[in-house]
Amino acid sequence: MTTSNEKSYFDLHITGLGYLNRIREVKPKKGDAFLACDIAALNGPSDDVSYVRFDTRVSGSEAQHLVRRCIQAVDAEKKVMIGFRLGDLWTDTFTYSKGKRAGEQGVSLKARLLFVSWIKVDGKLVYKAEPKPTETDERDPEVPVTSDASAAQQASAPEPSKPVADAADDAADAPALAVAESF
């Protein structure tokens, strides 16, 4: 019997959608600078939405690239909504220093922004992540499919997503492609 010294972890992820706010570069006294942002996540029934605020550290090069592309839109006070996945949730207590709650204790929810699945700016889809390949996509193409159900599944598989809107709108949205790159 062999034993492994490899550590294993249990992941707790939060998925949702929300508004992107306060994108900033944080330069701590100790350690390296990092990209951070706030997400006002939608919660509850659609006719009576409440918001849960997450103060996030943007992790991963793809997430950092996408959030940096949103800086101008957020600064211009456009509504930037994202689909997201957070990890490593923790709380931080603080004391309000000004306002009507000055001197009171507060709690901030902090997490790492791991993945951005899509971005909408003022209701217009400007980014959608490509779907990850599944095991069936990686199979040898010469191996025959043995089940009719899996053959039907493969035949009806959706086409890969595009970064901007629908293919039918490509001609009408040619200026949108330029906007999507600079939003």
N, C-alpha and C positions, 0 to 999 in steps of 0.2 A: 504494500500500500504506500503510495507516495503522498506527501503533504505539500501543500503550496503555501508559500509565504506571501503570495499576492493578496492585496487587500481587496475586499469587495465592498460595494456601496449600495445603499438604497436611495433611489432618486425620488424626490417629491417635486413634481412640476405643476405649474399653474398655467392654464391656457385660457385665453379670452380675447376680447377686443376692447379697445379704449383709445382715448385721445392722448397724443404725444404732446408734452409740454416741457419747458425749462431744459432744453438741451444745453449742456455745458461741459467744459473741460475742468476737471477737479485736480488741483495740484496740492496734495497733502504735504505736511511738513516732513514726514518720513515716508519713503516709498516713491513709486513712480506715479506720474499723472495718469488719469483715466477719464474716459468719456462716461457721462452720466445723463440721465433724463428722468422725468416724471411721467407716469402713465396714469391717467384717470380711467380706470377700468369700469365698464358698464356691468351692473349687477341688478338682479331682480326682474320683475315682470316688465315687458316692453312698454306697457302703458303707464308705468310708474317707476322709471329707472332711478337707481341710486348709483353713486360712484364710490369706488374704493381706490385710494391713491397709493401708488407704489413708487418709491424712490429707488431707481434702478442704476446699477453699474452695468454698462453695455459690454458684454463678453462676446468674444468671437469676432473674427475679422469681417465676415459677411454682415453681421448685425451692426458692427461699427460703421461699415461703409454705407449701409442703408440709412442709419440714423443721421449720419453726417450729411447725406443728401437732403434730409428734411429740415436742416437748420434754417435755410432761407424762408421756407414756407411757415415754419413755426414763428420765426421772428416777424413775419408779415401778418401774423395773427390769423392765418388760414386754419381751417379745421383739418388737422392731420390725424386720421384714424388708422390704427394698425391692428392686425391680428398678431398675437404674440405668444411666446412660451417663456415663462420665468422659472428660475430654479433657485435653490439655496435661500429660501425665505427666512428672514430673521427680523426681530423688532429692535428698535432703538428708542430709549426714552430721552426726553429733553425737557427743558423749561422754557416756556414762552417768555421772550424778553420785551415784547411790546404789544400794544393792542389791548382789547378788553380782557384778554386772558393772560395778561402779563403776570408772571410769577407762578402760573399753574403748570402742572406736569402734562406732557403730551407724549404720544406714542407714534412713531413713524414705522411703516412697513417697508422693509428694504429687501431687495432681491437682485439677482443677476438676470439681465435680459439676454436670453440664450438664442432666440430665434424669432425672426420676423417673417410671417407667412404671407402677408399682403399689406399694401399701403394705399389709402385713398386720401386725396387732397381735395377738399371742398366737394366731396361726394364722387369724385372721378378716380377710378382705379388707375394707379400709375405703376404699380409693381405687384406681381404675384409670383411666389416661389415655384420653381419647377418641382413636380412630384418626384420623390425618391424612387429609384428603381426597385421593383419588388423581386422576389426570388424567381418568379415566372419570367421576368424580363431577362434574367441572366442565364436561363437554360440554353442548352445547345439547340440551335434551330433545327437540326436534323433529327432530334428525338421526337417521335410522334406523340401527340396528345392522346392519352388513353381514355379520358372521360369526356362525354358530351357536354357536361356542365362546365368543365374548365375551358372547352373549346368555345362555348357560347360566351363565357366571361372574357376570353381573349378577344373575341370578335367585337364585343361591345365596349372594350376598354377605351376610356376617353383619350383624346389626343393630348400631348403635352401642352401645358399652359404657356401663354405668351406674357411678356412683361407688361403689355398695355392692351386693355380692352378686348373687343371681339375682332376676329379676322374680317368680318363683313364691314366693319367700320374703318378698316385700314385706309381706304382712299379718302374718306371724309375726315379722318383724324390724323392726317399726315403732320399737321402742326402739333398735334398732341404728342407725337413721338419726341419732338424736340423739347417740349415742356416736361415730359417724363424724365428726361435725362438731367434737367436742371431744377426740378421742383424743389 
